[in-house]
Amino acid sequence: MSALQDMIESVIDSWMRGNVHTIMPGEIVEVTDREVPLAFVQPSLMRVREGAEAGEAWPVIPDVPIIFPTFGDFGIVANVDVGTPVLLLVSERAIATWMNEGGVVDPSLNHTFDIGDCFALPGLVNFKIPMAESTPAEGIVIRKHDGTTAIRLSTGKIEVHNEDSTITIDGSDVTVQNPDCSLTMSGQNIEITNGVQGVTVDTSTVKAGAGSQFVALSNLVDAKITALDAAIAAALASIATPPPAPDSGATAFAALQAALSSNPSWAVSTASGNLKAE
């Protein structure tokens, strides 16, 4: 009975090895369609034939559908190319009809657990692929393996990192920064710096930072307009009567020049006859 049992187990084991497939790692060797998308995939684990002394590679599986997460009208897609590791998920029944029609279908073909009826799921990595950081304590990180480019999502915070530049959204505060300068927006305030100079903008003024050539623009413009308006009014008031003959505005200009000269916000260049704001 023991010999018979051993024989039955051997037959079943041999048949299972050659005919029942479930899941295994693989590697993309060719991307045949990027819109579906489909790829040729090489299974990464060798098979052992009955009576063989060594394992042998499986044939390349053609037109394997690549799985990307899809949620209603939204989805996540990424570049897959030759050498991309994938996880091969073998279907219990043939997938061709379902791939073409969707819904509940009769697979038509009778084979089961066939290695050709599989899906490729990117994201499987082995210990040879270096990771720049461990899994996050909170949230989600989308990144390049070497860490030079990453998007981090956590509660109330979004960070976009590329090389030495970052964009951070922390609640209502937004910061954009590279090695040479930064921009921070917080509420109604804006702060811009470049390591040497800086400017801060609040609801009504622009304030210069240390060593900056910026000025309080809103206050300065308002002061200059007010001074000019007062000078024009004073010049007109100083002309008691119109000049006896047309003088091309010389009398009015002289009065305006005198009025501006008396205002500390303005200086008059008499050499050129032009008005200058300091």
Backbone bond lengths (Angstrom), bond angles and torsions (degrees), N, CA, C in turn:
res aa  C-N    CA-C-N  psi(-1)  N-CA   C-N-CA  omega(-1)  CA-C   N-CA-C  phi
1 M - - - 1.462 - - 1.515 111.15 -
2 S 1.312 115.09 -36.39 1.454 119.90 179.95 1.519 110.98 -65.45
3 A 1.318 117.11 -41.48 1.460 120.90 178.64 1.517 110.98 -63.49
4 L 1.345 116.43 -41.40 1.465 120.70 178.15 1.522 110.56 -64.28
5 Q 1.302 116.17 -41.63 1.460 120.59 179.41 1.524 110.33 -63.56
6 D 1.311 116.10 -43.07 1.464 119.39 178.50 1.517 111.14 -62.08
7 M 1.326 117.22 -39.13 1.455 121.33 -179.64 1.528 110.74 -66.10
8 I 1.342 115.25 -42.94 1.474 119.67 179.95 1.524 110.09 -63.77
9 E 1.315 117.17 -44.02 1.465 121.00 -179.88 1.525 110.76 -63.60
10 S 1.338 116.27 -37.92 1.463 120.49 179.29 1.529 110.91 -65.36
11 V 1.349 115.64 -42.30 1.465 119.39 179.25 1.521 110.76 -64.67
12 I 1.324 115.54 -44.55 1.473 119.60 179.95 1.527 110.42 -63.44
13 D 1.339 116.06 -44.72 1.454 120.38 -179.52 1.519 110.99 -61.04
14 S 1.332 116.73 -42.74 1.457 121.03 179.93 1.526 110.78 -63.92
15 W 1.320 115.29 -42.97 1.473 119.44 -179.10 1.533 110.38 -67.24
16 M 1.323 116.99 -41.39 1.465 120.62 179.74 1.523 110.67 -62.36
17 R 1.319 116.43 -41.87 1.469 119.47 -178.40 1.522 111.61 -61.45
18 G 1.288 116.72 -38.26 1.459 119.54 -175.15 1.508 115.16 -90.61
19 N 1.349 116.75 -16.07 1.462 117.79 -170.74 1.534 115.58 -126.77
20 V 1.298 118.92 -17.56 1.458 120.99 -178.11 1.528 109.33 -114.33
21 H 1.299 115.44 116.08 1.464 121.30 -178.05 1.528 109.10 -122.57
22 T 1.294 116.61 146.19 1.468 120.43 -175.99 1.525 112.42 -125.92
23 I 1.291 116.21 -69.55 1.462 120.47 -174.35 1.515 109.28 -152.98
24 M 1.336 117.43 140.39 1.462 120.98 176.35 1.530 109.43 -163.24
25 P 1.331 117.52 158.87 1.468 119.53 175.98 1.519 111.22 -74.56
26 G 1.327 115.28 155.66 1.457 120.83 177.65 1.516 109.91 -150.11
27 E 1.328 115.26 179.38 1.464 120.53 -179.08 1.521 109.05 -142.13
28 I 1.331 115.98 132.96 1.458 120.41 -179.72 1.523 109.58 -71.19
29 V 1.335 116.47 129.39 1.460 121.18 177.68 1.531 111.73 -109.86
30 E 1.345 116.35 -15.24 1.470 120.11 176.77 1.524 108.96 -164.31
31 V 1.328 115.96 134.82 1.463 121.08 173.83 1.517 106.96 -98.35
32 T 1.326 116.39 115.28 1.466 119.91 -173.81 1.522 113.13 -95.22
33 D 1.314 117.65 -23.43 1.472 121.04 -178.81 1.527 108.08 -152.61
34 R 1.330 116.92 116.56 1.462 120.30 -177.47 1.527 112.47 -89.63
35 E 1.309 118.39 -9.23 1.455 120.00 -179.73 1.518 111.62 -89.08
36 V 1.343 118.38 -31.98 1.469 119.17 -178.37 1.528 112.96 -72.72
37 P 1.341 122.79 -49.79 1.466 131.06 -11.40 1.527 110.82 -96.92
38 L 1.364 115.14 160.51 1.463 122.08 -179.56 1.520 109.72 -130.28
39 A 1.340 115.89 153.15 1.457 119.35 179.59 1.526 110.67 -149.73
40 F 1.323 115.17 156.25 1.456 121.43 168.42 1.526 106.54 -88.60
41 V 1.332 116.47 130.19 1.463 120.64 -174.48 1.525 110.64 -125.62
42 Q 1.314 115.35 134.17 1.457 121.65 174.81 1.526 109.62 -97.21
43 P 1.339 118.85 115.49 1.471 119.29 174.40 1.528 109.98 -57.93
44 S 1.331 115.76 138.86 1.468 119.55 -174.16 1.521 113.81 -90.91
45 L 1.324 118.61 -11.66 1.457 121.36 179.30 1.526 109.05 -105.46
46 M 1.308 116.00 128.40 1.462 120.11 -178.66 1.530 111.40 -69.90
47 R 1.298 115.38 158.40 1.465 121.08 173.90 1.526 109.39 -104.00
48 V 1.313 116.29 155.55 1.461 121.51 178.04 1.527 108.42 -120.07
49 R 1.297 116.88 113.64 1.463 121.00 178.94 1.531 110.38 -78.94
50 E 1.313 115.64 153.63 1.460 121.64 179.58 1.533 109.97 -58.53
51 G 1.312 115.74 124.37 1.455 120.95 177.76 1.511 114.38 84.12
52 A 1.343 118.29 -6.03 1.463 120.73 -179.31 1.522 110.00 -76.52
53 E 1.339 116.03 148.82 1.454 120.88 -179.04 1.524 112.02 -86.67
54 A 1.313 117.70 -21.46 1.477 120.94 -178.69 1.521 109.45 -143.51
55 G 1.318 113.67 159.88 1.458 119.10 178.36 1.517 111.80 -74.06
56 E 1.307 116.13 160.58 1.458 121.87 177.38 1.522 109.24 -137.61
57 A 1.321 116.10 152.75 1.465 120.88 -177.81 1.522 110.76 -70.39
58 W 1.306 115.74 145.13 1.460 120.83 172.84 1.521 108.71 -70.85
59 P 1.322 117.39 152.59 1.470 119.15 172.42 1.534 109.97 -63.43
60 V 1.317 116.27 153.49 1.463 121.02 176.15 1.533 109.10 -63.97
61 I 1.323 116.63 135.45 1.469 121.43 -179.63 1.526 108.10 -91.76
62 P 1.335 118.91 122.05 1.464 120.47 -177.37 1.531 112.75 -85.17
63 D 1.326 114.93 154.01 1.473 123.45 170.51 1.532 113.17 49.63
64 V 1.306 115.57 53.32 1.461 120.79 177.44 1.534 108.74 -86.30
65 P 1.339 118.77 123.72 1.467 119.89 177.13 1.536 110.90 -65.16
66 I 1.337 116.51 134.40 1.464 121.62 178.61 1.524 108.49 -95.99
67 I 1.319 116.79 130.42 1.465 121.64 -176.90 1.525 110.33 -91.11
68 F 1.349 116.33 126.89 1.459 122.26 168.21 1.527 107.67 -123.17
69 P 1.330 118.48 142.90 1.471 120.44 -179.06 1.523 111.32 -61.08
70 T 1.320 116.57 128.27 1.461 122.69 179.40 1.522 108.87 -132.25
71 F 1.345 115.29 133.39 1.460 120.93 -177.61 1.527 108.31 -133.23
72 G 1.334 117.32 96.48 1.456 119.98 -178.50 1.518 110.54 61.89
73 D 1.346 116.55 -121.75 1.456 121.43 -178.68 1.529 112.47 -86.31
74 F 1.319 117.61 2.85 1.459 120.94 -175.82 1.526 110.63 -120.60
75 G 1.316 115.79 156.53 1.452 120.06 178.47 1.515 111.02 -164.53
76 I 1.324 115.51 170.09 1.457 122.63 176.81 1.518 107.69 -120.54
77 V 1.316 117.12 124.25 1.459 121.58 178.54 1.524 109.16 -126.02
78 A 1.303 116.65 157.43 1.459 121.29 179.73 1.515 109.31 -151.11
79 N 1.323 115.15 162.82 1.456 119.93 178.13 1.531 110.36 -71.39
80 V 1.313 116.07 131.42 1.460 121.66 170.85 1.521 107.29 -122.62
81 D 1.302 115.56 137.49 1.457 119.43 -176.62 1.519 109.49 -141.27
82 V 1.297 115.48 -178.68 1.463 120.53 179.34 1.527 109.12 -57.46
83 G 1.320 115.92 131.99 1.455 120.92 -179.98 1.509 114.46 96.02
84 T 1.341 118.17 -7.38 1.460 120.99 179.02 1.524 109.97 -68.08
85 P 1.329 118.78 123.40 1.470 119.95 176.81 1.524 111.13 -74.70
86 V 1.309 117.11 143.67 1.462 122.15 -179.50 1.521 108.98 -139.54
87 L 1.318 114.85 163.44 1.461 121.30 172.89 1.520 107.29 -104.80
88 L 1.318 116.93 120.72 1.465 121.88 179.84 1.523 109.63 -87.02
89 L 1.331 115.81 121.94 1.458 122.38 179.69 1.521 107.84 -110.49
90 V 1.311 116.83 113.21 1.465 121.22 -175.42 1.528 109.72 -89.53
91 S 1.331 115.25 130.27 1.464 121.02 -179.32 1.532 111.08 -80.07
92 E 1.317 115.76 150.05 1.468 120.55 177.85 1.519 111.49 -66.86
93 R 1.340 116.81 -33.26 1.470 121.33 179.69 1.526 109.63 -126.46
94 A 1.325 117.20 170.78 1.459 122.33 -179.39 1.531 110.59 -62.47
95 I 1.331 116.59 140.67 1.475 120.72 -173.24 1.528 113.64 -105.29
96 A 1.327 119.02 -7.26 1.462 121.30 -172.39 1.526 112.33 -58.00
97 T 1.322 117.73 -48.31 1.470 120.47 -178.41 1.518 111.18 -63.92
98 W 1.330 116.90 -43.20 1.463 119.84 -179.83 1.522 111.18 -64.53
99 M 1.327 118.15 -38.29 1.458 121.25 179.15 1.524 111.22 -62.34
100 N 1.317 117.03 -34.85 1.467 120.89 -177.76 1.519 113.07 -84.59
101 E 1.354 117.52 -30.00 1.462 119.90 -172.74 1.523 113.90 -116.14
102 G 1.329 118.18 -29.20 1.459 120.97 -174.39 1.516 110.97 70.04
103 G 1.324 116.53 -176.37 1.450 120.63 178.65 1.520 111.96 70.97
104 V 1.341 115.58 -160.55 1.468 121.82 178.19 1.522 107.94 -94.32
105 V 1.321 117.16 119.30 1.468 120.74 -173.06 1.524 110.73 -132.19
106 D 1.324 114.79 161.34 1.461 121.80 170.57 1.530 106.46 -88.46
107 P 1.339 118.33 117.63 1.470 119.77 -176.85 1.520 114.36 -59.14
108 S 1.318 117.82 -16.28 1.471 122.58 179.88 1.525 111.97 71.82
109 L 1.310 117.68 -57.89 1.464 120.20 179.28 1.519 109.73 -76.28
110 N 1.311 116.19 144.74 1.456 120.69 -173.48 1.524 114.78 -93.37
111 H 1.335 117.57 -8.40 1.466 116.84 -175.74 1.537 110.64 -69.96
112 T 1.309 115.74 151.96 1.464 122.20 -178.49 1.525 110.21 -128.57
113 F 1.323 114.84 147.10 1.471 122.45 178.45 1.525 111.97 51.99
114 D 1.330 116.03 34.87 1.465 120.30 -179.42 1.524 109.00 -78.85
115 I 1.303 117.52 135.70 1.462 121.12 -175.91 1.533 112.20 -64.60
116 G 1.343 116.33 -20.65 1.462 119.19 177.29 1.514 113.13 -75.10
117 D 1.332 118.15 -15.95 1.466 122.25 179.40 1.527 109.27 -99.25
118 C 1.312 114.88 70.87 1.464 118.60 -176.20 1.522 111.47 -132.43
119 F 1.315 114.47 164.10 1.465 123.33 174.93 1.526 107.81 -117.35
120 A 1.320 116.62 150.50 1.467 121.62 178.48 1.531 108.98 -109.80
121 L 1.316 115.94 122.65 1.465 122.06 -179.65 1.530 109.15 -109.76
122 P 1.343 118.64 107.44 1.474 120.28 177.51 1.530 110.62 -66.48
123 G 1.320 115.66 158.12 1.455 119.97 177.44 1.508 113.41 118.55
124 L 1.322 117.11 -13.30 1.461 119.94 178.41 1.519 109.20 -75.90
125 V 1.322 117.89 128.93 1.459 121.46 178.31 1.523 109.46 -130.56
126 N 1.316 115.26 151.81 1.458 119.94 174.69 1.526 109.28 -106.81
127 F 1.310 116.61 179.47 1.457 120.73 -174.16 1.528 113.16 -71.06
128 K 1.319 118.17 -11.07 1.464 120.74 178.87 1.515 112.44 -79.13
129 I 1.335 117.85 -18.55 1.462 121.26 -179.43 1.523 108.59 -86.24
130 P 1.338 118.76 116.71 1.471 120.53 -176.68 1.521 111.34 -72.91
131 M 1.321 116.06 142.83 1.460 122.69 175.45 1.522 108.54 -116.00
132 A 1.341 116.17 134.42 1.461 120.05 -175.53 1.515 112.12 -72.47
133 E 1.322 118.16 -24.97 1.451 121.15 -178.06 1.522 109.33 -154.36
134 S 1.316 115.15 163.89 1.457 119.93 179.14 1.523 109.67 -79.52
135 T 1.328 116.17 177.17 1.450 119.61 177.56 1.524 109.87 -64.11
136 P 1.332 119.03 143.91 1.463 120.79 -176.28 1.518 112.04 -70.12
137 A 1.346 115.12 152.40 1.463 120.14 176.78 1.520 111.03 -70.98
138 E 1.351 115.81 -23.62 1.461 120.19 179.20 1.517 109.34 -150.41
139 G 1.314 117.24 148.69 1.451 121.88 172.20 1.522 114.12 80.50
140 I 1.338 114.15 -157.34 1.460 122.43 -174.89 1.517 109.11 -130.10
141 V 1.328 117.13 141.81 1.458 122.93 175.49 1.520 108.98 -124.84
142 I 1.336 116.39 126.00 1.465 122.65 172.01 1.519 105.50 -109.51
143 R 1.335 117.78 119.45 1.458 118.46 -169.73 1.522 112.03 -149.52
144 K 1.322 114.36 162.31 1.448 121.98 166.09 1.525 106.77 -82.07
145 H 1.330 117.76 146.85 1.461 120.10 -173.35 1.527 113.15 -57.42
146 D 1.347 117.55 -33.89 1.458 118.78 -177.62 1.528 112.99 -82.03
147 G 1.343 116.99 -1.31 1.459 120.75 175.12 1.516 115.15 83.04
148 T 1.336 119.56 -0.09 1.463 120.53 -177.07 1.523 112.60 -71.99
149 T 1.315 117.92 -24.26 1.460 122.24 179.03 1.516 108.64 -133.43
150 A 1.347 116.75 130.75 1.461 119.19 -177.75 1.520 110.88 -158.95
151 I 1.320 115.61 151.17 1.465 123.61 169.90 1.523 106.54 -123.52
152 R 1.330 116.29 125.29 1.465 121.25 -178.62 1.520 109.47 -118.22
153 L 1.321 115.54 126.84 1.460 121.91 178.51 1.525 108.52 -117.00
154 S 1.321 116.41 124.49 1.459 121.04 175.44 1.517 108.01 -140.91
155 T 1.315 117.85 -179.51 1.463 121.29 -175.90 1.522 110.68 -60.05
156 G 1.331 116.90 114.98 1.460 122.10 176.70 1.508 115.43 71.66
157 K 1.332 118.34 10.10 1.460 119.63 -174.40 1.518 111.48 -144.81
158 I 1.345 115.99 138.67 1.455 123.01 175.84 1.521 107.76 -130.42
159 E 1.332 117.60 131.46 1.455 122.38 176.81 1.527 109.55 -126.14
160 V 1.341 115.73 131.38 1.459 121.76 174.54 1.521 106.56 -117.57
161 H 1.330 116.27 122.15 1.466 120.91 -174.76 1.517 109.36 -124.74
162 N 1.345 116.36 129.76 1.458 121.08 176.17 1.520 108.71 -141.06
163 E 1.333 115.91 115.47 1.463 120.73 -175.20 1.533 109.33 52.88
164 D 1.353 118.53 -116.55 1.470 121.82 -177.60 1.520 112.75 -103.00
165 S 1.315 118.53 13.41 1.466 122.01 -178.29 1.529 110.02 -114.56
166 T 1.325 116.12 144.62 1.460 120.55 -179.52 1.525 110.98 -139.12
167 I 1.322 115.46 149.88 1.459 123.24 168.95 1.521 106.16 -124.03
168 T 1.323 116.74 124.97 1.459 121.35 -178.09 1.518 109.78 -123.94
169 I 1.331 116.23 127.04 1.467 122.11 173.65 1.520 106.07 -114.56
170 D 1.317 115.78 109.30 1.460 122.19 -176.92 1.524 107.88 -119.71
171 G 1.326 116.43 97.65 1.461 119.60 -172.94 1.515 109.32 65.37
172 S 1.345 117.38 -121.38 1.463 121.94 178.37 1.522 111.93 -96.27
173 D 1.327 118.33 0.51 1.463 121.90 -179.35 1.526 109.97 -93.62
174 V 1.344 115.80 136.69 1.459 121.65 -179.80 1.527 108.47 -126.05
175 T 1.337 116.46 129.93 1.459 121.31 177.88 1.518 109.59 -128.51
176 V 1.349 115.84 129.71 1.458 122.63 175.17 1.530 106.33 -118.10
177 Q 1.334 116.91 126.07 1.455 119.33 -172.45 1.519 111.58 -144.48
178 N 1.352 114.72 137.99 1.457 121.01 168.82 1.522 107.34 -132.55
179 P 1.328 119.77 179.83 1.464 119.16 -175.75 1.519 114.78 -61.06
180 D 1.334 118.54 -20.16 1.462 120.86 -174.15 1.522 114.71 -104.06
181 C 1.328 118.38 -24.92 1.458 118.86 -176.60 1.526 110.24 -157.56
182 S 1.334 115.19 169.66 1.460 119.88 179.09 1.513 109.90 -148.27
183 L 1.328 115.60 154.29 1.463 123.69 176.52 1.520 107.07 -131.58
184 T 1.337 115.74 126.06 1.459 120.81 179.13 1.513 109.70 -124.54
185 M 1.327 116.32 127.60 1.465 121.84 176.27 1.520 108.23 -117.40
186 S 1.332 115.84 121.50 1.458 121.43 -179.39 1.514 108.71 -135.86
187 G 1.329 116.31 112.08 1.472 119.08 -175.92 1.520 110.27 61.74
188 Q 1.351 117.13 -122.72 1.461 121.99 178.56 1.524 111.90 -98.62
189 N 1.302 117.75 9.47 1.462 121.88 -177.55 1.523 111.20 -106.09
190 I 1.338 115.74 145.04 1.457 123.36 177.32 1.517 108.49 -130.06
191 E 1.332 116.91 133.31 1.456 121.50 177.40 1.518 109.65 -127.17
192 I 1.348 115.50 127.09 1.463 121.49 -178.91 1.524 107.99 -122.65
193 T 1.321 117.37 129.27 1.458 121.28 176.65 1.519 109.80 -137.63
194 N 1.336 115.70 154.70 1.457 120.29 175.50 1.520 111.84 -128.25
195 G 1.319 116.60 23.54 1.447 121.41 179.57 1.507 113.73 91.61
196 V 1.344 117.57 -28.42 1.470 122.16 179.33 1.513 110.30 -117.66
197 Q 1.324 115.90 -45.75 1.445 121.75 -178.08 1.520 109.81 -114.14
198 G 1.323 115.31 160.54 1.448 118.91 179.00 1.509 111.75 -156.27
199 V 1.297 116.29 158.23 1.461 121.51 176.39 1.512 108.57 -144.77
200 T 1.328 115.88 138.43 1.455 122.29 178.67 1.515 109.02 -119.51
201 V 1.324 116.74 129.85 1.454 122.45 179.75 1.520 108.66 -113.91
202 D 1.352 116.87 120.63 1.459 118.34 172.25 1.514 108.13 -108.60
203 T 1.318 118.33 -158.18 1.467 120.66 -172.03 1.522 113.02 -68.45
204 S 1.359 119.26 -19.51 1.456 118.98 -175.29 1.513 114.57 -134.67
205 T 1.321 120.13 -15.72 1.456 120.75 -174.33 1.513 111.90 -135.77
206 V 1.339 114.14 163.44 1.450 122.78 170.95 1.510 106.58 -115.69
207 K 1.333 118.42 115.31 1.457 122.36 -174.90 1.519 109.93 -106.66
208 A 1.358 115.50 133.05 1.455 120.24 -178.30 1.508 111.19 -76.58
209 G 1.313 115.17 145.42 1.454 120.28 174.24 1.517 110.29 -91.52
210 A 1.327 119.41 177.17 1.452 123.68 -177.62 1.522 110.32 -60.98
211 G 1.370 115.62 130.87 1.450 120.62 178.12 1.508 114.00 74.02
212 S 1.324 118.43 6.52 1.464 120.86 -175.83 1.512 111.61 -86.42
213 Q 1.337 115.61 151.64 1.451 122.12 174.56 1.524 111.73 -93.35
214 F 1.359 116.50 1.04 1.456 120.06 177.67 1.528 109.96 -72.07
215 V 1.318 116.95 157.13 1.474 123.65 176.97 1.501 108.43 -129.98
216 A 1.325 115.89 169.31 1.461 119.81 175.06 1.522 107.21 -75.62
217 L 1.328 115.84 89.42 1.466 121.24 -168.12 1.526 113.12 -61.91
218 S 1.320 116.27 -44.67 1.459 117.67 -176.46 1.517 111.63 -64.07
219 N 1.339 117.69 -41.50 1.469 120.83 178.96 1.525 111.39 -68.74
220 L 1.339 117.24 -39.49 1.461 120.96 -178.30 1.516 111.36 -65.03
221 V 1.331 116.72 -48.03 1.469 119.85 -179.92 1.520 111.04 -61.20
222 D 1.328 116.03 -42.30 1.464 119.65 179.02 1.524 111.52 -61.06
223 A 1.346 117.23 -41.88 1.466 120.82 -179.16 1.524 111.16 -66.05
224 K 1.345 116.76 -41.33 1.466 119.86 -179.04 1.526 111.83 -66.44
225 I 1.327 116.72 -41.70 1.467 119.52 179.49 1.524 110.40 -65.16
226 T 1.330 116.60 -41.34 1.465 120.38 178.76 1.522 110.79 -62.52
227 A 1.346 117.45 -43.62 1.464 121.28 -179.84 1.519 111.64 -64.34
228 L 1.354 115.58 -42.19 1.465 119.26 179.40 1.521 111.18 -65.05
229 D 1.321 117.47 -40.77 1.461 121.58 178.48 1.522 110.36 -62.12
230 A 1.348 117.03 -42.35 1.465 120.11 179.42 1.524 111.44 -66.65
231 A 1.346 117.02 -38.48 1.461 120.61 -179.67 1.517 111.38 -65.71
232 I 1.330 117.34 -41.09 1.467 120.39 178.78 1.519 110.43 -64.42
233 A 1.344 114.67 -43.19 1.473 117.78 179.06 1.520 111.17 -62.73
234 A 1.345 117.19 -40.43 1.467 120.13 179.90 1.517 111.46 -67.34
235 A 1.344 116.41 -38.46 1.459 119.97 179.34 1.509 111.39 -64.08
236 L 1.311 117.04 -44.15 1.459 120.26 179.80 1.534 111.19 -65.41
237 A 1.327 115.53 -37.35 1.464 118.49 -179.18 1.523 112.07 -69.31
238 S 1.382 115.99 -26.35 1.467 118.78 -177.11 1.518 112.85 -77.47
239 I 1.308 116.41 -15.77 1.471 119.83 179.00 1.528 107.19 -87.63
240 A 1.345 115.97 97.79 1.481 119.91 -175.43 1.516 111.23 -67.20
241 T 1.314 115.75 -44.55 1.475 119.68 -178.69 1.510 108.14 -135.19
242 P 1.308 118.13 152.85 1.462 120.42 177.13 1.527 110.36 -59.72
243 P 1.311 119.79 150.62 1.476 122.54 177.01 1.527 110.43 -61.48
244 P 1.378 117.26 148.71 1.484 119.69 -177.17 1.515 113.06 -62.35
245 A 1.316 118.51 -23.94 1.477 120.88 -179.58 1.536 107.73 -142.89
246 P 1.327 117.50 154.47 1.459 119.62 177.81 1.531 111.23 -55.32
247 D 1.323 116.07 129.50 1.476 119.94 -178.48 1.531 112.01 -125.13
248 S 1.327 117.15 21.54 1.478 122.84 177.95 1.519 112.22 57.93
249 G 1.330 116.27 29.16 1.469 119.16 176.12 1.515 113.45 84.16
250 A 1.345 118.01 9.32 1.464 119.45 -176.81 1.519 111.49 -63.30
251 T 1.312 116.75 -40.04 1.464 119.74 -179.09 1.523 110.79 -64.80
252 A 1.347 117.03 -44.92 1.459 120.96 179.70 1.525 111.13 -65.28
253 F 1.355 115.80 -39.40 1.456 118.50 179.69 1.529 111.36 -64.84
254 A 1.341 116.03 -41.27 1.460 119.25 -179.83 1.523 110.76 -62.70
255 A 1.333 115.80 -39.57 1.464 119.26 179.19 1.528 110.94 -67.81
256 L 1.352 117.45 -40.21 1.458 121.12 178.71 1.525 110.68 -65.64
257 Q 1.368 115.57 -39.16 1.454 119.86 178.85 1.526 111.26 -62.88
258 A 1.312 115.80 -41.04 1.458 119.60 179.45 1.529 111.29 -66.71
259 A 1.341 115.58 -39.12 1.467 119.14 -179.44 1.522 111.39 -67.76
260 L 1.341 116.75 -40.78 1.453 119.83 179.08 1.518 111.71 -67.50
261 S 1.329 117.34 -37.04 1.461 121.12 -179.85 1.516 112.16 -63.07
262 S 1.323 115.74 -26.83 1.463 119.61 -179.78 1.520 112.58 -83.58
263 N 1.354 116.18 -8.99 1.471 120.36 -179.49 1.523 109.16 -99.00
264 P 1.337 119.46 121.17 1.476 121.48 -176.72 1.522 114.41 -63.68
265 S 1.341 118.31 -16.09 1.466 119.91 -179.14 1.515 112.94 -77.70
266 W 1.350 116.40 -11.25 1.461 120.02 -175.75 1.521 109.75 -133.04
267 A 1.311 116.82 147.35 1.463 122.50 173.04 1.520 108.23 -123.02
268 V 1.313 117.74 147.34 1.462 121.52 -176.93 1.520 109.87 -116.25
269 S 1.306 116.42 127.18 1.470 120.78 175.44 1.497 109.25 -90.36
270 T 1.337 117.50 101.74 1.475 121.66 -177.77 1.520 111.40 -74.14
271 A 1.323 115.82 -20.27 1.467 118.13 -178.60 1.513 110.93 -68.38
272 S 1.293 116.90 -39.92 1.478 119.76 -176.75 1.526 112.68 -102.51
273 G 1.333 115.13 -14.18 1.461 118.15 -177.95 1.507 112.84 77.97
274 N 1.348 118.56 9.03 1.458 121.96 179.89 1.519 110.88 -99.82
275 L 1.328 116.77 149.06 1.449 121.83 177.01 1.518 108.01 -92.80
276 K 1.341 115.26 134.61 1.466 119.89 -179.75 1.510 110.87 -123.89
277 A 1.320 117.54 136.98 1.455 122.02 173.50 1.507 108.76 -98.43
278 E 1.337 117.53 128.74 1.456 121.26 178.68 1.511 110.87 -94.27
